[in-house]
Amino acid sequence: MNWEAINAIAQAIGAFGVVASLWYLGVQVHRSTRVAKIAAQDSAASALRDVTKPYMENAELARIWQIGLENLSALSPEDQARFFHAAYQILKAFETIHTHYAYGLLDLELWKGWCDVLRHDIVAPGIAHYWQLRGDLFSERFQKFVQGLERPTKRFTVGTLLDEEKIED
């Protein structure tokens, strides 16, 4: 065997090694991306659950949220302040979810569900008022997204859903 043949075989083995390494790297990146997406989706769900959980556990907070969504002026100034704190927390959770979506870390179907909840909440009179006053606390990207949201023809929030149930009974 001559040196040219040995060189050709060595180059072929080297090329195969490079291809195998690139394939392995691609598989690892794909797995890592999948894990990152799952973690982001879990983080998004946890963020919103953490914000809304107190309303399930505390009737007074639930009352403030329900009334504040639809009729902010029916709340005392102290309760309005609590509503504003809650609105900030929920909108920040939605902003985080939107950021995950913008970076491609959320499944489209999950995003559509979150987006639909936000579409209804952002036009509730109490949150709309808060957004008008403090929308500047959120990223420009999120502000633009909220501005471009299609407004629902019929709003469904915790404040209006309960009224719908009373009508149907």
N, C-alpha and C positions, 0 to 999 in steps of 0.2 A: 504494500500500500504506500502510495506516495504522500508527500506533505500536502498537496492540494486536496486530495480526497479527505485526509484527516481534518483539514481546515474547514472543508465544506460540511462534514459531519458535525464538527464542533459548533459551527454557525447555526446549523439546523437545530441542534439540541438547545443552544442559547435562545434562538427565536421561539422554540416551543416553551422554554422556561418563562420567557417574557409574556407570551400569550396566556400561559397558565396563571402567572402572577396577576395579570390584569383581570382575568376572569374571576379569580378568587377575590381580588379587591372589589370588583363590581358587586359580587354577591354580598360581601360584608357591608358595603355602602348601602345596598338595597335593604338589608336587614336592619341596619342602623337607622335608616330613614323611616322604616315601618315602626320601629320601636319609638322613635321620636314623635311620630304622628299619634300613636296610641297614648303616649304620655301626655301630649298636648291636649288630646281629646278628654282624657281623664282629668287633667288640670282645669280645663274649661268647665266641665260639669261640676267639679268640686268647688270651684270658685263661686258659681252661682248657687249651689246648694248651701255653701257656708253663709252666703248673704241672706238667703231666704229661710233658712232653718229657724231662726228666732221667731219668725211670724207663725210658724206651726206650734212652737212651744210657748209662746207668750200671747195670750188673747188681747192684751192691751196694745201691743205692737201691731198685731194683725188688724185691729180696729183702726188704728192710726193710718196704716197703709191703705186699707180698703177705702176709708173715707177720703184720705188725702189724694188718692188717684183721681177721684171724680169731683170732689168739692173741697178744695184746700181751705177755703174761707170758713168751712164748718168746724175747723180745728182751732184749738187755742194756739196762741203764739208759741208756746212751749212744744205742743204737739206738731205744729208746722215745722219747727226746727228739727224735731226728730224725723219727720217725713223727709225733709231735705237731706239729712244725713243718710237716710236709707236710700233715697233716690241716687245720691252720689255713689254709694257703694254698689248698687245694682248696675248703674251705668258704667262704672269702672270695670265691673265683671264683664259686661258686654263688650267694652272696649278691648279687654284682654282676649276675649273670644274672637273678636273681629281681627285682632292682630294675628292670632294663630291662623285664621282663615287666610289673611292676606299673604302670609308666608307659606301657604300650602300645607299647613299642618292639621287641617280639619277636613274630614270627609264631607263631601258636598251635601249629602242627605242630612247629616247632623247640622251642618251650617244652616241649611234651609229652615230647620226647626227653630234654631236659636234666633235666626233672622225674623221669623214670623212672630215670635214672642216680642222681640224688640219693636217690630213694626206696630204692634198694638199698644205696647206700653208707652212708647215715645209720644204718642198723640193723646194719651190720657191727660185731661186738663192739668192735674197736679204736676206730672212729670214734664209736660210741655212748658209749664210756667217755670219750673226749675231749670230746664234746658235753656230757655230764653235768658234767664239771669246768669247761669253758670256754665253754659256750653263751652266757654273758653278754657275750662279746666281740663279739657280732653284734647287729644292729639288732633292735628289738622286733618289727618287721614280719616279719623273716626268722625269728626265734624262733617266732612264732605260726604261720607257714607250716610250719615243720619239725614243730611239734607236731601240726599237722593233717594231715600226710602219711599217706596210706594205706600201711600196712606190707605189703610183699610176702609172699605165702605161702611162696615159695621165693626166697631171696636169690641174686642173681647179682652177684658182684664178681670182680675179678681173682683173688682167693684161692679162690673157690668154682668159678669157671668152669674153672680148670685141673684141679680135682678131678673135675668132671663129665666132662671129656675122658678122663681116666684110666679112669673107670668104663665109658664107652662103648667104649673100645678093646678 
